[in-house]
Amino acid sequence: MEIEKPPVDRERIIPTGERRGLILVHTGPGKGKSTAAFGLALRAHGRGKTVKIYQFMKVPSARFGEHRVFEQLGVPIIGLGDGFSWKSKDLDHSAELASDGWAQAEATIRAGETFLVVLDEIMYPLRYGWVALEPVLQCLRERPAHVHVVLTGRGAPQELIDLADTVTEMAMVKHHFKAGVPAQRGIED
């Protein structure tokens, strides 16, 4: 590692626009997309803002670490799916759950009562055609101006990337699973 001097001068850029709700996309093959969205949810909740989390692939009865802590904090986290497609016993049912879930999330976004709406793993139902992309884009364009929306999942469509205010692509450099180390509770749940 090369040692560098800390910066002492920096050009200060002063924003000239208005504060408004943002569309944030966390995508890419690396780990941390949902974790980053949950961090934003915690940050907003910590500031007294209303937050609602929709998980498109998790079952409503899921009890992963994030469910436990958000329940303790009083932040709604709603499982809308029946697990990942390779675990599903009925893909038509999975598609129906995703469509119904999108209707719930869209109603929350449009109502304008929630400061931050997280659409966790929505890229899967978009990519599988279970949720049509255009209505999602239209809802994001028409949402109340103060509502922030975070969308997560691999393979974000270009149209969503183009619409978003902030896009972060998580890149996998190295992953313990490839070395044979199984998933760890508290790290991957």
Phi and psi in degrees as a GROMACS rama.xvg file:
@    title "Ramachandran Plot"
@    xaxis  label "Phi"
@    yaxis  label "Psi"
@TYPE xy
-92.8188  129.837  GLU-2
-79.6707  137.34  ILE-3
-126.444  158.556  GLU-4
-79.6172  138.596  LYS-5
-66.5689  144.538  PRO-6
-68.4221  139.974  PRO-7
-114.334  -21.9067  VAL-8
-121.892  142.137  ASP-9
-148.513  149.185  ARG-10
-76.002  125.203  GLU-11
-93.1108  121.941  ARG-12
-100.944  122.73  ILE-13
-101.371  116.154  ILE-14
-62.9433  143.145  PRO-15
-112.394  -8.66082  THR-16
-84.9461  174.668  GLY-17
-84.2631  152.709  GLU-18
-70.3746  139.351  ARG-19
-157.13  167.665  ARG-20
-63.7778  141.82  GLY-21
-111.507  153.913  LEU-22
-108.11  119.816  ILE-23
-118.257  133.583  LEU-24
-119.814  128.537  VAL-25
-115.139  113.042  HIS-26
-137.1  -176.419  THR-27
105.604  167.635  GLY-28
-81.8215  -5.73058  PRO-29
-86.1428  166.934  GLY-30
-78.7844  146.749  LYS-31
118.869  0.906928  GLY-32
-65.7666  -53.2472  LYS-33
-66.7079  -40.8659  SER-34
-58.1508  -42.2657  THR-35
-65.0294  -40.5439  ALA-36
-64.3109  -39.89  ALA-37
-66.7786  -33.3873  PHE-38
-62.4407  -41.6454  GLY-39
-64.2843  -39.5254  LEU-40
-61.6286  -43.3426  ALA-41
-63.9531  -42.1774  LEU-42
-60.5582  -46.8394  ARG-43
-65.1963  -45.7815  ALA-44
-60.2263  -40.5036  HIS-45
-61.6247  -23.339  GLY-46
-93.9129  8.26134  ARG-47
80.9513  15.9176  GLY-48
-89.2263  152.252  LYS-49
-80.7422  137.234  THR-50
-134.737  142.585  VAL-51
-138.921  133.53  LYS-52
-116.833  126.129  ILE-53
-111.679  126.236  TYR-54
-110.186  110.699  GLN-55
-74.134  -18.3382  PHE-56
-110.619  -15.5698  MET-57
-85.5141  147.418  LYS-58
-76.3494  154.237  VAL-59
-59.0563  -27.2238  PRO-60
-90.1177  6.10928  SER-61
-57.284  142.446  ALA-62
-131.561  45.7005  ARG-63
-72.975  174.474  PHE-64
-55.2968  -42.8391  GLY-65
-64.3737  -34.2267  GLU-66
-65.4104  -41.8695  HIS-67
-63.9701  -46.0598  ARG-68
-73.1523  -40.4557  VAL-69
-66.9159  -34.3343  PHE-70
-61.79  -44.3561  GLU-71
-60.9971  -35.2348  GLN-72
-84.3921  -11.768  LEU-73
80.6131  23.322  GLY-74
-97.18  119.682  VAL-75
-64.7297  128.194  PRO-76
-130.412  114.694  ILE-77
-115.772  118.172  ILE-78
-79.1879  128.039  GLY-79
-111.829  -8.28801  LEU-80
-115.102  -164.008  GLY-81
-129.74  30.1521  ASP-82
97.7799  174.641  GLY-83
-68.406  152.907  PHE-84
-53.7155  -35.7436  SER-85
-71.2847  -11.167  TRP-86
-102.457  -11.2765  LYS-87
-71.9108  141.29  SER-88
-94.9121  -11.7296  LYS-89
-151.767  97.1439  ASP-90
-66.625  -28.0656  LEU-91
-64.5578  -40.1632  ASP-92
-65.8369  -40.0828  HIS-93
-59.7634  -43.0312  SER-94
-63.7247  -40.9936  ALA-95
-63.979  -42.8589  GLU-96
-61.6032  -42.576  LEU-97
-63.7356  -43.1524  ALA-98
-63.7249  -45.6208  SER-99
-63.2009  -39.5334  ASP-100
-63.5297  -41.8176  GLY-101
-61.2979  -39.8353  TRP-102
-58.8787  -41.074  ALA-103
-64.7207  -48.2257  GLN-104
-63.1134  -42.9619  ALA-105
-60.9818  -42.518  GLU-106
-61.3595  -40.3934  ALA-107
-64.3598  -45.5725  THR-108
-61.5885  -49.1767  ILE-109
-68.2186  -29.0325  ARG-110
-64.6602  -29.4094  ALA-111
75.3854  12.5154  GLY-112
-93.2063  -6.99508  GLU-113
-113.792  127.007  THR-114
-66.8264  -44.9343  PHE-115
-132.468  124.819  LEU-116
-114.786  124.283  VAL-117
-102.778  126.035  VAL-118
-109.657  82.0896  LEU-119
-76.2117  128.988  ASP-120
61.6598  29.388  GLU-121
-70.7112  -18.8464  ILE-122
-63.6025  -31.7885  MET-123
-62.0506  -56.1779  TYR-124
-62.1157  -28.7913  PRO-125
-66.7377  -48.2687  LEU-126
-66.2942  -32.4791  ARG-127
-81.8591  -7.46441  TYR-128
80.6988  12.3109  GLY-129
-76.4784  -28.513  TRP-130
-126.199  127.198  VAL-131
-73.5487  138.394  ALA-132
-66.5994  -44.7074  LEU-133
-58.9606  -44.4039  GLU-134
-62.5353  -31.7914  PRO-135
-67.0772  -47.2142  VAL-136
-60.9127  -42.7466  LEU-137
-62.1635  -44.0452  GLN-138
-61.3605  -43.0266  CYS-139
-63.859  -39.7788  LEU-140
-67.1377  -36.1658  ARG-141
-94.8959  -0.175375  GLU-142
-62.0585  156.492  ARG-143
-56.488  144.28  PRO-144
-61.2325  -21.0567  ALA-145
-94.6  -3.90717  HIS-146
-86.8391  126.612  VAL-147
-96.4397  140.961  HIS-148
-133.221  130.348  VAL-149
-112.644  130.284  VAL-150
-120.359  132.497  LEU-151
-123.555  160.844  THR-152
132.025  156.451  GLY-153
-68.1426  149.434  ARG-154
69.2947  44.2386  GLY-155
-58.0422  134.219  ALA-156
-67.0945  148.931  PRO-157
-57.4944  -37.5385  GLN-158
-60.7082  -36.8053  GLU-159
-72.706  -40.6125  LEU-160
-59.8871  -43.0207  ILE-161
-63.993  -36.0765  ASP-162
-77.0188  -30.624  LEU-163
-65.0385  153.902  ALA-164
-86.2505  -35.9594  ASP-165
-136.279  129.143  THR-166
-128.127  127.228  VAL-167
-119.206  127.554  THR-168
-106.142  115.622  GLU-169
-80.9897  125.554  MET-170
-107.664  134.632  ALA-171
-86.2682  117.683  MET-172
-94.4429  -40.9833  VAL-173
-158.482  143.39  LYS-174
-139.328  131.483  HIS-175
-59.8659  -28.7753  HIS-176
-61.4764  -35.6999  PHE-177
-68.1217  -18.1903  LYS-178
-94.6925  7.32944  ALA-179
90.0015  5.17996  GLY-180
-86.0789  123.193  VAL-181
-71.6658  168.627  PRO-182
-58.4977  148.106  ALA-183
-118.921  129.054  GLN-184
-61.5211  136.684  ARG-185
91.1532  -14.527  GLY-186
-112.049  -44.9773  ILE-187
-114.469  9.1842  GLU-188
